[in-house]
Amino acid sequence: MFKTKIVGATGYGGIGIIELLLQHPEFELTTLVARENVGEKISTIYPHLESFCDLPVLAADDPQANSHADVVLYATPDKVGMAMAKADLKKGAKIIDYSGDFRFTTEEAYADYATRIGKDPTHAAPELLGRNAYGLAELHRDEIKNADIVGNPGCFACSCILGMAPAVGNSLVEPLSIICDCKTGVSGAGKKVNPAFHYPARYEQMNAYKLAGHQHVCEVERELTLLSNEDVKITFTAQVVPVCRGILSTLYGTLTQKRSEAEVLELYKEFFQDSPFVRVYGSQTPMGTINVRGTNYCNLVVSVDERVNRLRIVAHIDNLMKGQAGSALQNMNLMFNLPENTGLNRPGMYP
């Protein structure tokens, strides 16, 4: 079995991948690292893991934390993975990073992203850029299979790119007409306590945020531009709604020519025919985020408003699964030449 180390094990991203790996036939959890709760068992912090995973949480400088691992997952904020990845690579490990540290393959692209989120635009390990792949498996399977480092996509980016990729790739929409109207559950803000996410402040409250520029716009525009013959620029609005988990992204684009919904639906199904975690539906299908909760699926509803010649795609993902831990495991499977859906081929829970 492949030995697996998780850095940032006590956050939502860490616990999500722990839960998945406990059911995986080829990956063995061996090391958990975090800044908080050092010395405690992970099952003490999260009692639902008792007898399933009772590993202790180690500090990064603990000698046991630096034992051999075949793969290291960084479920950490920006700047952590780039500071530590080089040492893990020297020990022969493969790397998956949840943050923006390795979503970009050049210093210039990283600098653009870092500037957008108000961070130092200098990458701490520029020599590793180019060895990494962008971790959206549906578009980059071959690169992921051959990469030492994979930068997991942002959760909003995952829904927007998958939702618009067939339209842009088939020149169905005008590249400057795309609007991404995205809503996320509160868990997208992470585990740390924040007054804005205190229950009385969040209950029955919806709000838009980062209107001046969201960090995921960089990767959405890059990926869609790669599929198009022209530069793609989007209008992106992120909103928080009072649910725990899930993303619903409603995506709009002006059609380049008259198209029926049946035509577009067929193009979408063809585009994703080899993608086990993308499901495509017509506009009459009842669908919501509950249908992907706890799964690695992205459900896409295709709609054409023929009155105004506009395409409308509604993308549904679980932000903690397809938007985070599920994509990470999908990428791990590819990196270790395992079937893409190993440990992920399951329905969610209903209701």
C-alpha positions as CSV (number, residue, x, y, z in Angstrom):
1,M,0.0,0.0,0.0
2,F,1.1,3.6,-0.6
3,K,2.0,5.5,2.6
4,T,0.1,8.8,2.9
5,K,1.0,11.9,5.0
6,I,-1.5,14.7,5.5
7,V,-0.3,18.2,6.5
8,G,-3.1,20.3,7.9
9,A,-4.9,17.2,9.0
10,T,-7.3,18.8,11.5
11,G,-9.1,21.3,9.1
12,Y,-12.1,20.5,6.9
13,G,-9.8,19.6,4.0
14,G,-7.7,17.3,6.1
15,I,-10.6,15.5,7.7
16,G,-12.3,15.1,4.3
17,I,-9.4,13.2,2.8
18,I,-8.9,11.2,6.0
19,E,-12.5,10.0,5.7
20,L,-12.0,9.0,2.1
21,L,-8.7,7.2,2.6
22,L,-10.1,5.0,5.3
23,Q,-12.1,3.3,2.6
24,H,-9.4,3.2,0.0
25,P,-7.8,-0.2,-0.8
26,E,-4.4,1.1,-1.9
27,F,-3.5,4.1,0.3
28,E,-2.6,3.8,3.9
29,L,-2.8,6.7,6.3
30,T,0.5,6.8,8.2
31,T,1.2,10.4,9.3
32,L,-1.0,13.3,10.4
33,V,0.6,16.8,10.8
34,A,-1.0,20.0,12.0
35,R,-0.3,23.2,14.1
36,E,-3.2,22.7,16.4
37,N,-4.1,19.8,18.7
38,V,-0.6,18.4,18.6
39,G,-0.3,15.2,20.6
40,E,-4.0,14.4,20.5
41,K,-5.5,11.5,18.6
42,I,-7.4,12.6,15.5
43,S,-10.4,10.6,16.9
44,T,-10.3,12.7,20.0
45,I,-10.8,15.8,17.9
46,Y,-13.3,14.1,15.6
47,P,-15.0,11.4,17.7
48,H,-16.8,9.9,14.6
49,L,-13.3,8.5,13.6
50,E,-12.9,6.4,16.8
51,S,-11.6,2.9,16.0
52,F,-11.3,3.9,12.3
53,C,-8.4,6.3,12.7
54,D,-6.7,6.9,16.0
55,L,-3.4,8.3,14.7
56,P,-1.9,11.1,16.8
57,V,-1.5,14.6,15.4
58,L,2.2,15.5,15.1
59,A,4.0,18.8,14.9
60,A,5.9,19.4,11.6
61,D,9.3,19.2,13.4
62,D,8.5,15.9,15.1
63,P,11.0,13.3,13.7
64,Q,8.0,10.9,13.2
65,A,6.4,13.5,11.0
66,N,9.3,13.2,8.6
67,S,9.1,9.4,8.1
68,H,8.8,8.1,4.5
69,A,5.6,8.7,2.6
70,D,4.7,7.9,-1.0
71,V,2.4,10.9,-1.2
72,V,2.0,14.1,0.9
73,L,-1.2,16.1,0.9
74,Y,-1.0,19.7,1.9
75,A,-4.5,20.7,3.2
76,T,-3.0,24.0,4.1
77,P,-3.3,27.7,3.2
78,D,-1.2,29.4,0.6
79,K,2.6,29.6,1.1
80,V,2.9,26.4,3.2
81,G,3.2,23.8,0.5
82,M,5.8,25.8,-1.6
83,A,8.0,26.1,1.6
84,M,7.9,22.4,2.3
85,A,7.4,20.5,-0.9
86,K,11.0,20.4,-2.0
87,A,12.0,18.4,1.1
88,D,9.3,15.9,0.5
89,L,10.1,15.5,-3.2
90,K,13.7,14.8,-2.3
91,K,12.5,11.9,-0.1
92,G,10.6,10.5,-3.2
93,A,7.1,11.6,-2.3
94,K,4.5,12.9,-4.7
95,I,2.7,16.1,-3.7
96,I,-0.9,17.3,-3.8
97,D,-1.5,20.8,-2.6
98,Y,-5.0,22.2,-1.8
99,S,-3.9,25.9,-2.0
100,G,-2.9,28.1,-4.9
101,D,0.8,27.4,-4.5
102,F,1.0,24.9,-7.4
103,R,-2.1,25.7,-9.6
104,F,0.1,27.7,-11.9
105,T,3.1,26.5,-13.9
106,T,5.0,29.8,-14.4
107,E,6.2,32.5,-12.0
108,E,4.3,35.1,-14.0
109,A,1.0,33.3,-13.6
110,Y,1.6,32.7,-9.9
111,A,2.5,36.3,-9.4
112,D,-0.8,37.4,-11.0
113,Y,-2.8,35.1,-8.7
114,A,-0.8,36.1,-5.6
115,T,-1.2,39.8,-6.3
116,R,-5.0,39.4,-6.7
117,I,-5.2,37.9,-3.2
118,G,-2.9,40.5,-1.7
119,K,0.1,38.1,-1.1
120,D,3.8,38.4,-1.9
121,P,3.9,37.5,-5.6
122,T,7.3,35.8,-5.2
123,H,7.1,32.0,-5.4
124,A,9.3,30.3,-2.8
125,A,10.1,27.4,-5.0
126,P,10.1,28.6,-8.6
127,E,12.2,25.7,-9.7
128,L,9.3,23.4,-9.1
129,L,7.0,25.2,-11.4
130,G,6.8,23.2,-14.6
131,R,7.0,19.9,-12.7
132,N,3.4,20.5,-11.5
133,A,0.0,20.0,-13.1
134,Y,-3.3,21.6,-12.6
135,G,-5.5,19.1,-10.7
136,L,-8.7,19.2,-12.7
137,A,-8.7,15.6,-13.9
138,E,-11.4,16.0,-16.5
139,L,-9.1,18.3,-18.5
140,H,-5.6,17.3,-17.5
141,R,-5.5,13.5,-16.9
142,D,-2.3,12.9,-18.8
143,E,-0.4,15.8,-17.1
144,I,-1.6,14.6,-13.7
145,K,-0.4,11.1,-14.3
146,N,3.1,12.3,-15.1
147,A,3.4,15.0,-12.5
148,D,5.3,15.0,-9.2
149,I,3.2,17.9,-7.9
150,V,-0.5,18.6,-8.4
151,G,-2.2,21.8,-7.5
152,N,-5.8,21.0,-6.6
153,P,-8.3,23.4,-8.2
154,G,-10.3,26.0,-6.3
155,C,-13.8,24.9,-5.4
156,F,-15.6,27.6,-7.3
157,A,-13.1,27.2,-10.2
158,C,-13.9,23.5,-10.4
159,S,-17.7,24.2,-10.9
160,C,-17.2,27.0,-13.3
161,I,-14.5,25.4,-15.5
162,L,-16.4,22.1,-15.8
163,G,-19.6,24.0,-16.4
164,M,-18.3,26.1,-19.3
165,A,-15.5,23.9,-20.8
166,P,-17.7,22.2,-23.4
167,A,-19.3,25.5,-24.5
168,V,-15.9,27.3,-24.8
169,G,-14.2,24.2,-26.4
170,N,-16.9,24.0,-29.0
171,S,-17.1,27.8,-29.6
172,L,-20.7,27.9,-28.5
173,V,-20.5,31.2,-26.6
174,E,-18.9,34.6,-27.0
175,P,-15.7,34.5,-24.9
176,L,-16.3,37.9,-23.3
177,S,-20.0,37.2,-22.4
178,I,-19.5,34.6,-19.6
179,I,-21.1,35.3,-16.2
180,C,-20.5,33.1,-13.3
181,D,-23.0,33.5,-10.5
182,C,-21.8,31.2,-7.6
183,K,-23.2,30.4,-4.2
184,T,-21.4,28.4,-1.6
185,G,-22.1,26.9,1.8
186,V,-20.4,28.2,5.0
187,S,-17.9,25.4,5.2
188,G,-16.1,27.0,2.3
189,A,-14.7,29.5,4.7
190,G,-12.8,26.7,6.6
191,K,-12.8,25.7,10.2
192,K,-11.2,28.8,11.9
193,V,-13.6,30.9,14.0
194,N,-14.7,34.1,12.3
195,P,-17.3,36.6,13.6
196,A,-18.8,36.7,10.1
197,F,-19.6,33.0,10.4
198,H,-20.9,33.0,13.9
199,Y,-24.3,31.3,13.9
200,P,-26.4,34.5,14.6
201,A,-24.5,36.4,11.9
202,R,-24.9,33.7,9.3
203,Y,-28.4,32.3,10.0
204,E,-30.9,33.7,7.4
205,Q,-28.1,35.7,5.9
206,M,-26.8,35.7,2.3
207,N,-24.1,38.0,1.0
208,A,-21.7,38.5,-1.9
209,Y,-18.0,39.0,-1.2
210,K,-14.7,39.8,-2.9
211,L,-16.4,41.8,-5.6
212,A,-13.2,43.6,-6.3
213,G,-11.7,40.3,-7.5
214,H,-11.9,36.7,-6.4
215,Q,-8.7,34.5,-6.5
216,H,-10.4,31.7,-8.5
217,V,-11.0,34.0,-11.5
218,C,-7.3,33.5,-12.5
219,E,-7.6,29.8,-13.0
220,V,-11.1,29.9,-14.5
221,E,-10.0,32.4,-17.2
222,R,-6.7,30.5,-17.8
223,E,-8.4,27.1,-18.3
224,L,-11.2,28.4,-20.5
225,T,-8.7,30.4,-22.6
226,L,-6.7,27.2,-23.2
227,L,-9.9,25.6,-24.6
228,S,-10.7,28.6,-26.8
229,N,-9.2,30.4,-29.8
230,E,-9.5,33.7,-27.9
231,D,-8.9,35.2,-24.5
232,V,-11.8,34.5,-22.1
233,K,-12.7,37.0,-19.5
234,I,-15.5,36.4,-17.0
235,T,-17.7,38.3,-14.6
236,F,-17.6,36.4,-11.4
237,T,-19.7,36.8,-8.3
238,A,-19.2,34.7,-5.1
239,Q,-21.9,34.5,-2.5
240,V,-22.3,32.7,0.8
241,V,-25.7,31.2,1.6
242,P,-26.7,29.7,5.0
243,V,-26.1,26.0,4.3
244,C,-23.2,23.9,5.5
245,R,-21.8,22.5,2.3
246,G,-22.4,22.6,-1.5
247,I,-21.8,25.0,-4.4
248,L,-24.3,26.0,-7.0
249,S,-22.9,27.9,-9.9
250,T,-25.2,29.4,-12.5
251,L,-23.2,30.2,-15.6
252,Y,-24.3,32.3,-18.5
253,G,-22.9,32.9,-22.0
254,T,-24.3,34.5,-25.2
255,L,-24.5,31.9,-27.9
256,T,-22.5,32.5,-31.1
257,Q,-25.3,31.1,-33.2
258,K,-28.8,29.7,-32.7
259,R,-28.6,26.4,-30.9
260,S,-31.4,24.2,-29.5
261,E,-31.1,22.8,-26.0
262,A,-31.0,19.3,-27.4
263,E,-28.0,20.1,-29.5
264,V,-26.1,21.6,-26.6
265,L,-27.0,18.8,-24.3
266,E,-25.6,16.3,-26.8
267,L,-22.3,18.3,-27.1
268,Y,-22.0,18.3,-23.3
269,K,-22.6,14.6,-23.0
270,E,-20.0,13.9,-25.7
271,F,-17.4,16.1,-24.1
272,F,-17.7,14.3,-20.7
273,Q,-18.3,10.8,-22.0
274,D,-15.0,9.6,-20.5
275,S,-15.4,11.6,-17.2
276,P,-16.9,9.3,-14.6
277,F,-17.6,12.1,-12.1
278,V,-19.5,14.5,-14.4
279,R,-23.2,13.9,-15.1
280,V,-25.1,16.0,-17.6
281,Y,-28.9,16.6,-17.5
282,G,-31.5,18.5,-19.4
283,S,-33.3,21.6,-18.0
284,Q,-36.4,19.7,-16.9
285,T,-34.4,17.5,-14.5
286,P,-35.1,18.3,-10.8
287,M,-31.6,18.9,-9.4
288,G,-30.0,20.5,-6.3
289,T,-26.8,20.4,-4.2
290,I,-28.3,17.7,-2.1
291,N,-27.9,15.3,-5.0
292,V,-24.1,15.6,-4.9
293,R,-23.6,16.1,-1.2
294,G,-20.8,13.8,0.1
295,T,-19.8,12.8,-3.4
296,N,-17.1,13.6,-6.0
297,Y,-19.7,14.2,-8.7
298,C,-20.4,17.4,-10.6
299,N,-23.9,17.5,-11.9
300,L,-24.5,19.9,-14.8
301,V,-27.9,21.1,-15.9
302,V,-28.0,22.4,-19.5
303,S,-30.5,25.1,-20.5
304,V,-30.9,27.3,-23.6
305,D,-32.9,30.5,-23.4
306,E,-33.8,30.7,-27.1
307,R,-35.6,34.1,-26.6
308,V,-32.4,35.9,-25.8
309,N,-30.0,33.4,-27.5
310,R,-28.2,32.6,-24.2
311,L,-26.7,29.4,-22.7
312,R,-27.3,28.7,-19.0
313,I,-25.5,26.0,-17.2
314,V,-26.2,25.1,-13.5
315,A,-23.3,23.3,-11.9
316,H,-23.6,21.5,-8.6
317,I,-20.7,20.2,-6.5
318,D,-19.9,19.5,-2.9
319,N,-17.3,22.1,-2.1
320,L,-15.6,19.8,0.4
321,M,-15.5,16.8,-2.0
322,K,-15.3,17.6,-5.8
323,G,-14.2,21.0,-4.7
324,Q,-11.5,19.7,-2.4
325,A,-10.8,16.2,-0.9
326,G,-12.6,14.2,-3.6
327,S,-10.6,15.9,-6.4
328,A,-7.4,15.3,-4.4
329,L,-8.1,11.6,-4.2
330,Q,-9.1,11.4,-7.9
331,N,-5.7,13.0,-8.6
332,M,-3.9,10.6,-6.3
333,N,-5.4,7.7,-8.1
334,L,-4.2,9.0,-11.5
335,M,-0.7,9.8,-10.1
336,F,-0.3,6.2,-8.9
337,N,-1.8,4.6,-12.0
338,L,-5.0,3.4,-10.2
339,P,-8.5,3.5,-11.7
340,E,-9.7,7.1,-11.4
341,N,-12.8,6.3,-9.3
342,T,-11.1,4.0,-6.8
343,G,-12.4,4.9,-3.3
344,L,-14.8,7.5,-4.8
345,N,-17.4,5.5,-6.7
346,R,-20.3,5.9,-4.2
347,P,-23.6,7.8,-4.0
348,G,-24.1,10.5,-1.4
349,M,-26.6,10.4,1.5
350,Y,-30.2,11.4,1.2
351,P,-31.8,13.5,2.6
